[in-house]
Amino acid sequence: KYVEPIKAMIEESPSFGYRTVAWLLGFNKNTVQRIFQIKGWQVRKRPIGFRPRIQALPSAATMPNERWSTDLCRIWAGRDGWATLALVIDCHTRELLGWHLSRSGKACTAGSALEHALIARFGTLGRVPVPSLLRSDNGLVFTSRDYTALVRSYGLRQEFITPHCPQQNGMVERVIRTLKEQCAHRHRFETLQHASRVIGDWIRFYNHQRPHQALKMKTPAQAYALAA
């Protein structure tokens, strides 16, 4: 009754504490606090170096593939209910390299988006030619054993934003906001398949037709072609 909605909320907004979650869901805060403790969802102290923290820097990069950024959001898929959309962007070109929409909010969804990005950029799945950074928040998905092992297997290095500082992952959050405003909120998706088709069309438009002021009015695809 309580665990699934709480888990869904903190996966979408990892910075929320138990008080915020309780208030938003209308649950007793003591009950939510106990669930946080039982499930190990409290902020835990780790040995220095366990998670490579970043300095208070924006999610920027000086060249393609220097830093990618990933995040999750929720999309209403009509008869199929809430779905989780995982995205991976290149922080230099703003390209939306990989994405996956699924009814599962688990590591496999984020992993599929990452593998999509690797294939899109390098044409194959394998270790990246140059170690790249992959920035994310501290959510359950991105810190899970399955996901961290997958990231390492491809030669990427994870970096986690400082807790409660979502602006450090602001670039991918802006892409999500744009996707919601210009795509998801303008359509009434009937099914997961329908949502995937429309979102895929929008992502192609975003990468190849939509100019960005930050890229001197070039599209992400043009920015990559010029930098490559």
N, C-alpha and C positions, 0 to 999 in steps of 0.2 A: 504493500500500500504506500509506504513512504520512500523506500530505497530508490526505486526506478526514477520517479520525478526529481528527486534530489540529485541523483547521479547525472541525469540528463542536463540539469541546470548547471552543475559545476563543470561538466565537460564543455558546455558552451561558454561559460563565464568563470574560468578557474580562479579569478581574483575574489570571487564572492566568498565571504565567510559564512559561518552557520547562521548568524543573526540575519544577514541579508537574505539568505536562501529561505529561512523560516518565514520571514515577513512576506516575501514575494509569493510563496506557495500557500501561505495561510496556515502553516503548521506551528505547533508548539515549539518554541526555540530550544527547550531542554531536550525534547525528543530528537530534534535535528542534531543537536550537539552530541548526543549519545551515538547516533548513527555515524556521524563524522568520526568519532573516536573508535567505534567498533570496526569501521571499514578502513581506518587508517588514512582518512582524508584530511586530517589536520596538517598544517604546515610542519614539516619534520626537519629537525636539524640533521645535517649530513656532514661528513668530514669535508674539510676544505678540498676543493677540486673534484668532488663527486659529480657536480653539475657545473660545467664551465659557465660562470656568469659573464655577462657582458657589461661594459661600461655604459654610462648613460648616453649612448650614441643612437642616432636613428638607424633604421634598417637600410643603410645605404651601401653602395659598392662602387668601385672605380672601374670595373670591367665585368663583362658577362661571366657568369658562373663563379664569381668570387663569393657571392653570398646569395643563397636562396632563402625564402621565407615561407612558412606554411601555417595554416590555421584551419579551423572548422567553423561551420555555421549550420543552422537548421533551416530547412526549406519545407513548406507545406506542400505535400504531393497528393492532395485530394483524397481519393478513395484509399490510397496507400498510407495516409497519415503523415506524420512528421518523418522527414529524411535528413540525413547528415551529409553535408557537402564539404569535402576536403579539397583544399586548393594549395598549389605550390607556385610561387612566382619567382622570377629572377629580379633581384633588387636593383640591378643596373638598368635593364631594359624595360622593366615593368611587365614583361611577358608573363602571361598566365600559362605556365608550361604544362602543368598537370592538374587533373581534377578527377574526382570520383564521387558520385552521388549514390547513396545506399541507405537502406533502412537501418543499417547497423552503424552505431557511433563508435565502433571499436577500432583497435589499431589496424585491422585489415583494410578499413576504408582509407585511413591516412596513408597506409603503405601502398595501396593501389594508386593513389594520387602521386606519390613520390615516384613509383615505377613508371607511370605515365610520363612524368616530367623527364626522367632519365632517357626514355625511348625518344621523346620529342626532341631532346637536345642532342643526344649522342647516337641515336639510331639503334641502340642495343641496350640490353641490361648487363651491367658489369661494373667493375670498379672504375670510378671516374678518373680521367687522365691526370687531373690536378686536384688535390684535396680541396674541397669546397666546404663552406660553412652552411649549415641549415639552421635557421633561427626559428624558434617557436616559443609559445608560452609554456607554463609548467603544468599543463593539464594532464589528466590521467592517461590519455592516449599517447601523448608525446614522450612521457616518462616511463611508459610500460616497457617491460623486458623485450617483448616481441618487436616493438617499434625501434627501440634503441639498437637492438641486434641487427635489424634490417638496415638501418642507417649505416652502421659500422661496416656491414658486409659490402656496401657499395663504395666505401672509402670516403664517405662524407663525415664531417665533424659537426656534432650538434652544439648549439649555443642556446641557452635559455635566458629569456628576459628576466629582469629583476621582478620578483612578485609585486603585484599591485602597480606595475608600470606598463600598461598595455601600449602606451605611446611608443615604446621601444620596438614594437612590432607593427607600427602604424601603417607601413606601406601595404601589407597584405590586408589589414583591416579596412583601409580605404578602398581596395579593390573589392572586398566583400560588400562594403556599403554601396559602391557603384553598381555592382551586380544586382543587389537587391532592389535599388531604386530604379534601375533602367531595364531590368529583366523580370526578376521574381515578382515584384509588386505590381507589375503591369500585366501579368497573366494569371489566369485562374487554372492552375495545373489540375488535370483530372486524375493522373496516375503518375507513378514514379517514372515510367517510360516516357510519358509526355513531358515531364519536367526535364528529364535528361536530354531529350531532343532539343527543346527550346534553349536550355542553358548552353548546350554544345554549340548551337548556332550563334548565340550571343558571344560566347568566348572567341569564336572565329572572327566575328565582327570586331571585338575588342582588340585582338592581337593584330589584325591586318587592315582595319579600316578606320578605327577610332584614333585620332591624333591626341597627343598629350602635351599640355603646356610644358611640363617638366622635361619633356624630350624635344623641346623646340618645335612643337607641332608635328612631330613624326609619330608614326605608329610604333608599337613595341617591336614588330617584325622588322621595320625599317631601321630602328635603332640597333637591333642585333646585327643586321646585315652590314651596317656601317662600322660597327665595332669589331666584328669578327675578322 
